[in-house]
Amino acid sequence: MIPFIIQSEKVLELIKMGNSQVLKYIINTLKVIGALFCLYCFICSLVIRSSVFKLLAGQATGNFLLL
């Protein structure tokens, strides 16, 4: 009975170690996905910002020429 208890404790320890490695893998994967999402949002905001500046510059130029 005692060897079974010792083996089961070792098995439980290995399972806990395996779960922590899987958890680290999942967390690191989510960090990479989050970083790529932030980069995507930043690039989209630059595109939107450039379009807005072009619109404002075009409108201001048009108003200036009408005077």
C-alpha positions in Angstrom: 0.0 0.0 0.0 2.8 2.5 0.8 4.6 2.1 -2.6 1.2 2.9 -4.3 0.9 6.1 -2.2 4.4 7.1 -3.1 3.9 6.4 -6.8 0.6 8.3 -6.8 2.2 11.3 -5.2 4.9 11.2 -8.0 2.2 11.0 -10.6 0.3 13.9 -9.1 3.5 15.9 -9.1 4.2 15.1 -12.7 0.6 16.1 -13.6 1.0 19.4 -11.8 4.2 20.1 -13.6 2.6 19.2 -17.0 -0.3 21.5 -16.3 2.0 24.4 -15.5 3.9 23.9 -18.8 0.6 23.8 -20.7 -0.6 26.9 -18.9 2.7 28.7 -19.8 2.3 27.7 -23.4 -1.3 28.9 -23.5 -0.4 32.2 -21.8 2.6 32.8 -24.2 0.4 32.0 -27.2 -2.2 34.5 -25.9 0.5 37.1 -25.4 1.7 36.7 -29.0 -1.9 37.0 -30.3 -2.5 40.1 -28.2 0.7 41.7 -29.4 -0.3 41.0 -33.1 -3.8 42.4 -32.4 -2.3 45.6 -30.9 0.0 46.0 -33.9 -3.0 45.5 -36.3 -5.0 48.1 -34.4 -2.0 50.6 -34.5 -1.6 50.1 -38.3 -5.4 50.6 -38.8 -5.3 53.8 -36.7 -2.5 55.1 -38.9 -4.4 54.4 -42.1 -7.6 56.1 -40.7 -5.6 59.1 -39.4 -3.9 59.6 -42.8 -7.3 59.4 -44.5 -8.7 62.0 -42.1 -5.8 64.4 -42.7 -6.2 64.0 -46.5 -9.9 64.9 -46.2 -9.2 67.8 -43.9 -6.4 69.1 -46.2 -8.6 68.7 -49.2 -11.5 70.5 -47.6 -9.3 73.3 -46.3 -7.7 73.7 -49.8 -11.1 73.8 -51.4 -12.4 76.5 -49.0 -9.2 78.5 -49.5 -9.6 78.5 -53.3 -13.2 79.6 -53.2 -12.3 82.8 -51.4 
